[in-house]
Amino acid sequence: MSTSTRPADPGTQLLDGLEALVRRHRALRADDTGPLHAELITAEVAQHLAVARNALRRRPRAV
């Protein structure tokens, strides 16, 4: 399987997703949406963590 078709490492996916979240947060910060914005960020972080956790559970462990 080539690197272009192989799924990324769950840790890499988590970090990439969180970095994208930070970029979006910084872009929205000027809008000052307050509590709603904080709730959106919290939900996105929870989603990224759940995806990473599930991916790690599916990976075979080295013995």
C-alpha positions as CSV (number, residue, x, y, z in Angstrom):
1,M,0.0,0.0,0.0
2,S,1.5,3.4,-1.0
3,T,1.6,6.3,1.4
4,S,-1.1,8.1,-0.7
5,T,-3.6,5.4,-0.2
6,R,-2.7,4.3,3.4
7,P,-4.7,6.0,6.1
8,A,-2.6,8.4,8.2
9,D,-1.4,7.5,11.6
10,P,-4.2,8.3,14.2
11,G,-1.8,10.6,16.1
12,T,-1.0,12.5,12.9
13,Q,-4.6,12.8,12.0
14,L,-5.4,14.1,15.5
15,L,-2.7,16.7,15.4
16,D,-3.6,17.8,11.9
17,G,-7.3,18.1,12.9
18,L,-6.4,20.1,16.0
19,E,-4.1,22.4,14.0
20,A,-6.9,23.1,11.5
21,L,-9.2,23.8,14.5
22,V,-6.7,26.4,15.9
23,R,-6.5,28.1,12.4
24,R,-10.4,28.3,12.2
25,H,-10.6,29.5,15.8
26,R,-8.1,32.3,15.1
27,A,-10.1,33.3,12.0
28,L,-13.3,33.4,14.0
29,R,-11.9,35.1,17.1
30,A,-12.5,38.5,15.5
31,D,-16.2,37.8,15.3
32,D,-16.5,37.5,19.1
33,T,-19.2,34.9,19.1
34,G,-18.6,34.2,22.8
35,P,-20.1,31.1,24.4
36,L,-21.4,29.6,21.2
37,H,-17.9,29.8,19.7
38,A,-16.4,28.1,22.8
39,E,-19.1,25.3,22.5
40,L,-18.2,24.7,18.9
41,I,-14.5,24.4,19.7
42,T,-15.3,22.0,22.5
43,A,-17.4,19.8,20.3
44,E,-14.8,19.8,17.5
45,V,-12.0,18.8,20.0
46,A,-14.2,16.0,21.3
47,Q,-14.9,14.8,17.8
48,H,-11.2,14.7,17.0
49,L,-10.4,12.8,20.2
50,A,-13.1,10.3,19.5
51,V,-11.9,9.6,16.0
52,A,-8.3,9.2,17.2
53,R,-9.4,6.9,20.0
54,N,-11.4,4.7,17.7
55,A,-8.6,4.5,15.2
56,L,-6.1,3.5,17.9
57,R,-8.4,0.8,19.1
58,R,-8.6,-0.7,15.6
59,R,-4.9,-0.8,15.0
60,P,-3.1,-4.1,15.7
61,R,-0.6,-3.8,18.5
62,A,3.0,-4.9,18.1
63,V,4.0,-7.8,20.3
